[in-house]
Structures are given as structure tokens and as C-alpha cells.
Amino acid sequence: MSNGSETDVSQDFWAQLRSTTQSRIGLGRTGNALPTSEVLALRAAHAAARDAVHEPLAIDEFATRIAELGLGEPVTVTSKAASRSEYLRRPDLGRLPADLSPITHGDFDIGIVLADGLSPRALTDHGAGLLSALAGELGGYTVAPPVIATQARVALGDHIAEAMGVRTLLVVIGERPGLSVADSLGIYLTHAPRPGRADAERNCVSNIHPPDGLAYADAARVVAGLVAGARALGRSGVDLKDTSRALTGSDETSLTVGDPDT
């Protein structure tokens, strides 16, 4: 940043860098403050992030889109958090199921839970496309009909997996919105899921929000590699590493333990 007006050369320099990242860099300065345009843009991004957290999932519309993928009729469940406000204030309730009776127990290799998490908008924008890519990569396994979970944290999936009867669980969940991205999805993988699993027993592939984040196909290939690795290793989490090498370009994944706030 400079103390006065930016020169054409510096503007060009920062413009080139900004084209490679969603981070806020080289914003300039007016006196001792940011330019008014950047202050307004920051406030707009903050408002979008807040809206993404509070905007409810349009369950019926989303369930219709998921059913059209032909992976089985989706079942909808919710956590013990009775409202969005309670969900945000009581993360513990978001990890516990209210009623799992709609789920039919079976014998499946993989279960997929589509959870609203901290960004229902992310699930609306990317859930169906990502699920379709996952189904294509996991065609060699038996996959349970998808479950849609609302007011959900990651650990709610462990209870759902036990009810479904699956050996490996994938929780596709809306990640915490930031000031650059409000609609990013993460996939949390847990092998041999059951209530009480620790965060260190999960793997996470995050930052899924094409075109600026990880593409659906790339995320699905990473997950397929992790599923195969978990089945061979007999567990998931810190001992399971990504060996897919499927990523291209500058996309990044996060292969980490679960986020306790999700």
C-alpha cells in the first residue's frame, strides 16, 4: 500500500496478483484508511457470509434434485437443535440425532450424508454436483441411499451411519463461510463409524466450490483414494494419507482431522 494514490504500475502489479487468489491483497489506501469501495466490498462479503450461515436449506427442492440422480430416495433427518439459533449456540445438540426412525438399516460399503452445516447455501449450490461425481468414482462399492441432515454437525453422521449399517461414512457438509468464500463444501470420511469417534479418526477434503475452489471430479477422486486406503488400513484419520495425486492446477485440499466447530 502507498500513502497516496496508486501509480498505474502498482495498480497493474496488484491486479495481476489479485487475479490468482481470492484473498484481499493490494487494496490501496486513502489517507490512513482503506478506499471506500474496499470498505463497502468487505461489508458486503461479511453480510454474504452471515446470510450463508442463517439461510435455511430448501429441503424439498434439494431432496428432489438428489432423487433425480438415481442413487435411491433420500431420507431427511435432523439433529436435536430445534432451530438455527439453537444450532449455532449449542454445537453439542447438532451432533445428536432427534429421530433416526426414517432410516432403513442395510448392509452397505459406503453411506453418504448431505449436511447443511454452517453453510446450507454451499449444499444448495454444490451438493448435487458433488454427489454425482462421488457416485461415479465409487461405482465399485455398494452405496446406501443418501441421507439429508439439517442443523447438522459432522459427528451427527456417526449416529446416522450406525442406523444405515455402513462400513465407511462420507459426510458432505457446508463449511464455515469466510470473507472470500461463503459456499464451500467439505467431505469428512470416517471408516467404521460409530457414535463417539474422535476427530482424529476422520479425514477431511475441503475447499470444494468450483470454479474457484476444488472441482467436484478432483474431490471425488481424492475421496475414492481415501476410501480404498481406509479399507486396506482398517481405519481412517491421522494414519491415513492421500496418495491419489489427482489434483491439477492450483487447487488445494485439506486432508485433516475433523473440525470440532462443524
N, C-alpha and C positions, 0 to 999 in steps of 0.2 A: 504494500500500500504506500502511496505517496501522500505528502501533506497538502498538495494542491491538486489541480486537475491532472488526470492521467494523460500521458502523451499517446499519440497514435501507436507508437511502437509498443508501449507497455500494454495497451488495450489489446493489441493483436496477440501479444505473448500470452496474456491470461485467457483470452478467448480460445486459443488453441488448447491450453491445458484444461479448461472447463469442458471442452468437447469430449474429454476422455474420462470424466468422472462426474458423479452426481454430488460430490462434496462441494461445499460452498467455499471457493477459493478466489483470491484476487478480486474481492468485491469493491475495492476502491474506498475512498474516504471523502467526506465533505466536512471540512474542519476537523473536529475530533470525533465525529460520528460516521456511521455508515450512510451512504446515499439514501434518500427517502425511498427510492424504488426498491432497494435491497431490504430495507426495514419492512416495507409492505409485503414483499415476497416471503420474508421469514415468517411474518404473522399469518400469511395465507397458508404456508406449509404447516405451521403449528395447528391452525384450525382444521386442516385436512387430516392431520394425524389424530386429533381429538375426535373428529367425526368418524374416522375409521374404527376407533375403539367402541364408540357408542352406537353406531348404526347396526340395527338388528339384521340377522340373516333372514332373507325371504325364503323360508323353509320349503313351502310348497313348490315354488318356482324352481328352487335349486334341486329338490328331490326329483322333479320331472326331468331336468337336464341329466341328472345322474342315471335315472332309469333308462333313458334313451341310449346309453352306452352299451346296454345289453349285458351287464355284469350281475344281474339279479335285482330284484325290487329292494330299494334301500329302506332301511328301518331308521326311525328317528328316536333318539333318546336325549335326555337332558341330565344335568348334574343337580345336586341339591341346592345350588344357588337359585333362588326363586326369581331373581331379577338381575338386570345388568348391573345395577348399583351394588347389589349384594355380591355378585360375582367379582367385581373389582375390589370390594372391601374385604372379602373373605375367600382368599385363594384356596383354603382348605376345603370349602364346600364345592369348589369347581373340580376337585379331584375325586369326588364321591358321587356315585350314581343315585338318581332319585328312584328310577324303576327300570329294570332291565328285562321285564317280562315279555316285551315285544320281540326280543331276540331269540331265535331258534338255535339250540345247540347242535353242532355238527362235528365233523372231523375234517379240518382244512389245514393246508400248509400255511396259508397267509390270510390274515384279516386286515382290512383297511378301514380306518376310522377317519371320517372327514369332520374336523372340529373347527368351530368358529374361532376359538382362542381370543387373542387380543386384537384381531382384525378380521371380523366377519367379511369385510369388503374383499380381503385377499382370497378368501374361499369362494366368494361370488365370482371374482374376476378370473381366477386360475384353477379352481378346484376340478372342474370337469375336464379341462385340457390336460392337467397333470395326471388325473386318474386314468384317462385314456392312454397316456404314454406309459404309465406304470403297468397297466393291463397288457400292453404289447410286449414289454420286457419280461413280464412274469408269467408268460403263457405256459411254461413248463410245470407250473405249480397249481395246486387246487387253491382257489381263492374264494373266500366266503363272500356272500352278498355285502355290499358296502353299508356301513352304519354312519349316519349323520348325527353328530353330537353337538348340542348347544350349551352355552355357558360352561364351556369345557376347558379344562387344563390337561396337560399331557398325561398325567397319571390316571385320569378317568379311563383312558384306553386300556389299562391293565384289567380293570373290572369288566369292561366290555369284551376283551379278548377271552377272559375266563368263561364268560357266558356264551361266546361264539364257539369255543373249542378250537383255537388256532395255535399253531406252533411258533409262528413269528408274527409280530404285530407292527403295522405301519400306521402311525398317527400323522395325518396331513393336517396341519394347523396354521391358523393365521398368526404371524409373528408380530411382536410389539412394533407398532408404527414408529418411524423416525421422521426427522425433518426433511429427509430426502426421499424416503420410500414409505408409503402408507399401505401398500397392498402386497407384502412379501409373504410367501408361504415357507414353512419348514416341514421336513419329514423326520419323525422320530421313530427309530427302529428299535424294537425290544424283542430279543429271542427268548422263548419260554416265558412269555409274560404271565404275571400273576400279581395280585394286589400286594403292595409292599416293596416292589422292585425299586432300587435306588437309582438316582440319576446317573451314577457312574456305570450302570448296566445298560445304558442306551447309547445309540449313535444318532447324530443329527446331520442332515443335509439341509442347509438353509440358503436364504437369499434367492428363492425361486420366484421370479417375476419378470418374464420376458416382456419386451425385448431388452431391457436394461440389466436385468439380473440373469440368473441361471435359467437356461432353457429347459422346457419340460423333458425333452428327449435326453438331454445330458443328465438331468437329475435322476431320471428313471434308470439310466444305465449305471450310475453310481449306486443306486439303491439295489439293483439286481446283483451287483457285485458284492455288496454288503450282505445281502440275504444269503447268497451262496457261501460266503465266508463264515457267517454266523452258524449256518447249518453244519459246516465242516468242523468249526471250532467248538460248537456246542454252547456258545454264549455270545452275547453282544456286549458293547461298552468299550471300556478303555483298552481291552486286549484285542479288539477288532479294528483293523486298519483298512482303509480304502486302497485297493490295488487296481481299480478299473482303468485309471489313466484316460477317462472318457472325455475329459473337459477340453474345450478348444477356446482359442482366443483369450480374453482377459477375465472370463467368468471365474467365480470363486465358489467353493463350497466350504462349509464349516462342518467338520466331522468331529463333533464334540459330545460331551455328556449333556443330558437334558438341562434345560433352563428351569430352575425352580419357580420362576415367576410366570411361566407359560401355562 
